[in-house]
Amino acid sequence: MIENQDKINTILLISNGHGEDLNGSLIGEALLSINPNLIIDAFPLVGEGKSYLNKNINIVSPLQSMPSGGIFYLNPINLIKDLSSGLVALTIKQIITINKLKNNYDLIIAIGDIVPLFFAYLTQKKFVSFIVSTSSYYEVTLKLPFLTKLLLRSPSCHTIFTRDKYTAEDLQTQGFKKAVFAGYPIMDTLKSTGKNLELSSEIPMIALLCGSRLPEALDNLSLQLQICETLVKISHENWQFIGALVPSITDNNLKAIANNLGWQYESGVFSTKINNKNVLVKVYNDAFADILLQCNLVLGMAGTAVEQAVGLGKPVIQNSGKGPQFTYRFAEAQMRLLGSSTITIEDNDTILACEKTAYKIMEILQDKEFLAQCINNGKQRVGETGGSLNIAKQILPTLVNYQNKSYDSKDRGL
């Protein structure tokens, strides 16, 4: 006799980064839309898990932000900073916590790289993996670390979801028959809120994406404002500039940037006068999707946000910054990942970097063939909407089948 037919299924989402948390929260939301009786908790390993909190998904892991924001693999100095800020102690707490909680869950979903995979394996539960942080586009053929391969080949790993079709096909040829591509959830957030950005349809709009990590994002925004200034000086044309900011950037932060650059800032608007022309840069912390959907080109110094822009078919110009995340190394890797839609301008001389970027903006917006190519490239490299629901629909049968096997084994013991 099969027992507990009406048991409420429990799922734990384990992720390690801002983009990973976002994907995890979207998958969790989609699972609940299919089956509201599910109990879904989150175990973010990096940061504060804001994406989960925004979706009202309960967080069960100990939380502590690290200086690198989890991006220490790009620079050993960032790892040293994390270690000095308590990374080892935090990891020990997380391992202790996962061992205490593991029996509360029927299925684990690991989103990210080797770290959430390892934590999923520690639970000794059935798990699915979404290796969102890697792609075959980086290296043509994906070269997974030995331990990652071992965990993905584990009998406990039921399905390997990938961020693009090319990676799934590559892993299939490498013998990972469980690899599938079902979509990329981050595209599901790009729904217009109807925000009135007060745009003129006849004037090009440039979106500024400065990233989410502070204080790095403030340095990035400062550089992007200087690019806007240079573009107006060089082109003598009319432009519209709008920045998409995270809520953690305050008015005091923005006033400090304006003062340093000789601009003015008041109530969400940077302003300056160039060649007797008033130049405005509006900034919002609640209109990300509207800004991306309506822009003609993106100045991007971010990770996930740039991927979303590319997915929408927008051309992106990247400028290498001071880090810890958005350095030239990060930007170069992102170009390999996202293809021809992304162009990186690197120059240690800020004035020259701004000039090169300004000329590139004008060149791109005149190139209709390139703009059409960006649309096709975005669909191939990032994909379209619906990924969250597609993944959720493939996960739920996994949970049911796994539990039925557990019940069957109990029955055979009666």
N, C-alpha and C positions, 0 to 999 in steps of 0.2 A: 504493500500500500504506500502511495506517495504522500508524504506529509508536507505541511507548510505550503500548500498551494497558494495561499493568499499572502504569503510573506512579502513585505515591502522590500524591493531591491535597493541595495546601498552601493554607491559608487564613490570612489575617491579620485580626485583629479590632482596629479602631482606635476608641477611645472617649475621652471627655473629661469625666469626673466620676464620683462614687461610684455614683449610680443607673445611669449609662451603663455603667460597668464591670460592675455586677451583671447588667444585661441581656445584655451581651456574653458574660459567663462562662456564663450559662445557655444562650444560643444555642450557644456552643462545646460545652458538655456534651451538649446534645441532638444536635448534629451527630455527635459521637463515638459516641453511643449507637446511631446509625443505621449509621455506618461507622467502626469502630475504627481503620481504616488511615489515616485522615486525619491530617495534621500541621497542628496549629492553634497559632498563636502570637498573642500579644496585644501591642498597642502603646498602653497607657494614656498619655494626654497630660497628665493631672492626677493628683496624688497618688501613692500607692505601689502601686496595682493589687492591693489585698488580695483582692478578689473573684476575680481570676484565680488568684492563689496558692492560695486555698482550694479551687479546682477543679483544681489541678495543671496549669494552662495556662501554658506558658512565656512569660515577658515579655522582649521584645527592645528596648524603648525605654529611653532614659535617664530615670531617675526623680528627681524632686525635688518635695517638697511646697511649696505656696505658702500664704501667710497666709490668702487668701480661700477656699482650697479650690476655686478655679475659679468662685466666685460673685462676680466683680468687676463684672459688668454691672449689678448692683443699686445699686452705690455707687462713684463714681469714686475715693474714698479707698482702697478695697480694691485697685483697679487700681494706684494709686501704690505701695501696700505690696508688691504682687506684682512690680512693676517694680524696686523697690529690692532685692528679694530674688533677682533674677536671672532674671526671666521671659524677657527678650529672649535672654539667653545660652542658656537652656534650650530655647527655641523653635528657635534656630539649630542646636543639637545634634540636636534631633528631626528637623529637615529634612534635615540631613546624613545621619543614621542611616537615615531612610526611603528616601533615594536609594541608599544602599549596599545595602539589603536588598530592594528592590522586586522584583528578578528571582527571588527565592526563592519567590514566591507566585503561585498561579494565580488567586486571587480575593481581593478585599478586602471586608470588611464594615465600614461606617462607622456607628457608633452615637453619636448626639448631634446637634450642630448644624452650622454652617458649618465649624468647625475640623476635625473628623474628615473631613468631606466634602472639604475642600481637600487634606488629606493623602492621602486615597484617590485623588483626581484626580492628585496629583503622581506616583503610582506608574505611571500610564499603563496600569493594568491594569483589567480588568472589575471593577466593584464594585456592591454593593447597599447601600442606605442605610436605616437605621432612625432616622427623625427623632423619637426618643423625647422630646426636650426641648421639643417644641412641639406645640400642638394648636389646632384651630379653635375649641375651647371658650373659649379665652382672648379671642378677638375676634369670634366668630360666623363671620367669614370669615378664613381664614388669609392673612396678608400677609407672605409670605416676602421676605427681602432679595434684591436683584437678583442678587448673586453666587450665593446659594443656588439660586435658580431656574435660573441658567445651568448650574450643576453638575448639578442634578437632571435637566435636559433633555439633558445630555451623552450621546452614544451609548455612552459607557463605563458609564453608570448603567443597570443592567438592571432593578432593581425598587426601589420606594420603599415600605418598610414604615412604617405609622403606628401610634401607640399606642392609637388608638380608631377605631371605624367611622365616626364623624361626620367626622373629619379626612380619611379616605380618600375619602369621598364628596365632600367639599368640593374636594379636590385634583383629583378626576376632573372635576368641573364646570369647573375652571380649566385643563383641558387636560393634566393630568399623568396620562395613561392608565396609567402604570406603578404608580400608587399602589394599595396593597392593605392591608387590615387582616387580620392572621392571629392576633392575640392579643397580650397584654402579658406577657412572661416573668416579671416580678417576682412574679406571683401563684403561680408554681410553687414558690416557696421556702416557702410556708406549709403545711408538713406537720408535724403534731404529733410531738414526740419522746417523748411519754409522760411528760414531766416532771411530777412531783407538786407542784403549787403549793399544796397544802393549803388548798383553797378550800371555803367553805360555799356550797352552791347557793342558799341562801335570802338571802344578803347580796350586794348589787350589788358588782361588782369594777370599779374604775377603773384603766386602764392608763396609765402615764406613759411617753411617748416624748420624750426630751429631745434627740435628735439625735446625730450621730456626730462632729462637729468640736469639737475642744478648743481653747481653754477655753470656747467658747460653750455647749457641752452642759452644763457644770457650772453656769453661770448659769441656764440653762433649768430644770435639775433643782431648783435652789434655789427658783425661783419656783413650780414645781409642788408642792413640798412645802408651801409656804405656802398654796397653794390647798387642799390636803388638810386642813391645819389649820383653815382658815376653814370648809370644808364641814362638818367635825365640829362646830365651834362653833355654826354656824347651824342645822343640821338636827337635832342631838341624836339622830341615827340611827346605826346600825352600817354601816360601810363596809369594803371590802377594797381596798387599794391595792398595786399591783405595778408596779415600774419595769423596763423593758427597756433595759439599758445595753450599750454597746460595750465590748469587752475592754480598750481603752486607758484606760478610767476605773479608777483604782486605789482601793484601800481608803483610802489617805492622802487622796486627793481627796474621798472621801465623808465621812471624819472631819472634814475642814476645813469642809465644808458644814454638817454637823451642829453643829459648834462655833459657827459663825456664826449659826445659827438658834436655838440653845439646845436642840437635840435631842441624842439619843445615837445613836451608830452602832456596831454590832458584828456582824461575820460576816454581812454581807448584809442587815441589818435596821436601818432607822431607827426610832427610837421616841421618843415623848413622851407626856405626860399632859395631857389636855384635859378640863376639867370632871370631874375625878376618874376619867376613862376612859383606859385605855391605848390609844394609837393606834400602829399599826405600818405601816410602808411597807417591803415586801420588795423587793429588787432582785436581778436576775439578769443575767448576760451570756451565758447559754447557753439561753435559753428564749423567744426572741422570738416564734416562731410559736405556742407554747402560750399565751403571754400574750394575744396578739391574738385567738386563736380562742376563748378563754374569757372575755374581758372583756365588760362591758356598755356601756362608753363609754370613749373615749380622750381624754386630755389630750395633744395632739400639738404638738410644736415641732420638726418634722423634715420632710424632703421625701419621699423614697421610702417611708419607713415609714408616713407618713400616707396616701399613695396606697394602700398595701396594706391599711390598716385600712378605708378607704372601700370597697375592692374586696370586703372581707368583709361589708360591710353595717353596719359599726359607725358610730355617730355620733361626730364628732370636734369637740372644742372647741380652738381655737388661741388662744394668747396671744402677742402680738407681743413680741419680745425685743430684746436689744441688738445682735444681728448677730454676724458679718457676713452670715450666711445668713438666719436667721429674724427678719426685721424685719416691720413691718406691710405693707410693700410686697410682700414675698414671700408672706405669709399671704393678702393680698387676691387676689393672682394665683392662689394655690392654691385659693381659694374659687371663682373663675371656672372653673378647670380641673375641680374635683371636684364642683361642684354643691351641692345642698342639704344633703348630709351633713356639710359643714364649716361651722362658725360661728366667727368670730373676735371675741375680746374685746380691745379696745384701751383702755388707760387708763394714763397716765403715773404715776398714783398707785398704787403696788403694793397698798395695802390695798383701794382701791376695785376694782381689777382682780380681786383674789382674791374679793371679795364678789360681784361681777357673775358671775364664773365659777361660783361655788358655787351661786348661785340658778339659773343656766342649767342646770347639771347636774341639779338636782332637777326642773326643769321638763321637760327632755328625757326623763328616765327615766319620767315619768308620762304621756308623750304616745305612746300606742300607734300612732296613725296616722303620726306622724313616724318612729317606729322602723321601721315597715313600709316607709315611703317610702325610708329609708336603704338597705334591702336592694335594692330595685329600682334606685335611683340608682347603687349600687355596681356592679351588673352592666352598666349602660349606660356609665358613665364610665370604669371600669377593666377590667371583664371578669372572666372566670373562669379556671381553671387550664387548662394545655395550650398556652399561647402559644409556649413555647420550641420544642416539638416541631413545632408547625404551621409556624413560621417556618423551622425547619431542613429540613422536608420540601419547602418551596418553594425553598430555597437550593440544595440538592444538584443538582436538574436543571439549574439555571443553570450550575453548575460543569461538569457533564458536557457540556452543549451548547456551552459556550464552548470547552472543550478540543477537542471534536470538530471545531469550526470551525477551530481552530488546526491540527489535524492535516490536515484537508481541504486547507487552503491550502498546507501542505507538500507534500501529494501532487500538487497541481496543478503544483507547481514541479519535480517530478521528470521 
